[in-house]
Amino acid sequence: MDIIFSSFKLKDFNLKNRIGVAPMTRMSSPGDSIPRQDVLDFLVRRAKNGAAIVYTEAIVTDYESAQGYPGQARLTTQRQIDAWSRVVQEIRKAGAVSIMQMFHCGRIGWPGVNPANRIIAPSAIIPKQDNALTGSPYPTPDAMSLFDIEHVTHGFVETAKGAIAAGFDGVEIHGAHGYLINQFLSAYSNQRTDAYGGSVENRCRFAHEILQAISRVMPEDRLLTFRISNWGVVDMDVSLFETKQEYQQIIKLLSEEPIDAISVSTYDYKAKAFGTDQNMARITREVTRLPIMICGKIYDRNSCEDALKDADIVLSAKSMLLNPNWVGDVRAGKQLPIYKSEEADIAYTKEPLP
Ligand SMILES: Cc1cc2nc3c(=O)[nH]c(=O)nc-3n(C[C@H](O)[C@H](O)[C@H](O)COP(=O)(O)O)c2cc1C
């Protein structure tokens, strides 16, 4: 059987194959927080060209402190909802499932990016590494008060409502890559002494509250997914979870949430994790029955097949970005390149991508 092009039942959705477009921020939405038309068209084209799932870029959850990069998109005004609604309809017409990913950047923000100029995080700790885009250290964030926690949770719920109004098939909480939710999960950035810090249960509380609040507004026929990673975009070398046991405890707690899949983001799906001889997908699979998506250097037929030994769905970012015919090329078993990180910078140019 051709596992890559076999169908998969994700809740009530019959995916036509096991390949999805990973979430990719494009920074094309200055002003009205609506992506450029060619950036929206790109997602529709990837659906037409065979992807079974299309993720949006990370959508920012409020106008206060959530934005982490210039020109990110939001989904709370009627104009924003209308713009995405057209995209969602076309993705559906092409036979693919659309999922809106949303995020709050937490301590990865900087002044000037957010309209309110505010930077917040679980604790007032900055990353070791400077901000590559500004050339300066990240500013010290405000440790979030309980009011802040409630406000941010509300932003996730409002943005989920925007996605529901736009007709998205699903919503994903970005709990990966060292952004706010990941900052709460990891003791590296969460040194709180209240109910949101300390034990694994406490560090999961913020994600738990957001997932519960969203599930209360989600219609039964939509998907809710959670993305996690053991690495962040800043201080990349740091293992955000100290041991396999700690990571698995988090996965077990997440598995009790009303989510339909866990998306595991790695830099290389094959890489052995936590000093074991297992990759992240296998370590995740050991402790959950939820469908697993895996991402990271999956670039051709062999790597898709291999990655699907430990996961149900493969996501690709760079190959999807740079090769409009990637799904067809995988099906044909073509020899394909592994794209380098620098090649992905094309995502941020004004030139429409094929
Ligand atoms: C241009 C670009 C933008 C990205 N933006 C996001 C994002 O908004 N949300 C997210 O979860 N990951 C984002 N990522 C990470 C990818 O989804 C993916 O996890 C990573 O690139 C590894 O997959 P790959 O080897 O197939 O590129 C981005 C990656 C690229 C290249």
The ligand as an ORCA input file, in Angstrom:
! r2SCAN-3c Opt
* xyz 0 1
  C       9.152     30.830      6.072
  C       8.796     30.012      7.272
  C       7.838     30.484      8.156
  C       7.449     29.709      9.266
  N       6.436     30.140     10.060
  C       5.920     29.304     11.005
  C       4.724     29.625     11.695
  O       4.092     30.655     11.450
  N       4.267     28.737     12.603
  C       4.905     27.553     12.872
  O       4.449     26.776     13.708
  N       6.051     27.231     12.226
  C       6.537     28.048     11.284
  N       7.655     27.680     10.575
  C       8.286     26.370     10.863
  C       7.762     25.310      9.927
  O       6.364     25.117     10.053
  C       8.493     23.979     10.104
  O       8.218     23.492     11.391
  C      10.000     24.063      9.899
  O      10.303     24.912      8.794
  C      10.615     22.698      9.624
  O      10.022     22.084      8.509
  P      10.738     21.977      7.061
  O      12.034     21.253      7.290
  O       9.769     21.216      6.212
  O      10.962     23.372      6.555
  C       8.077     28.454      9.490
  C       9.058     28.020      8.608
  C       9.412     28.759      7.504
  C      10.444     28.226      6.557
*
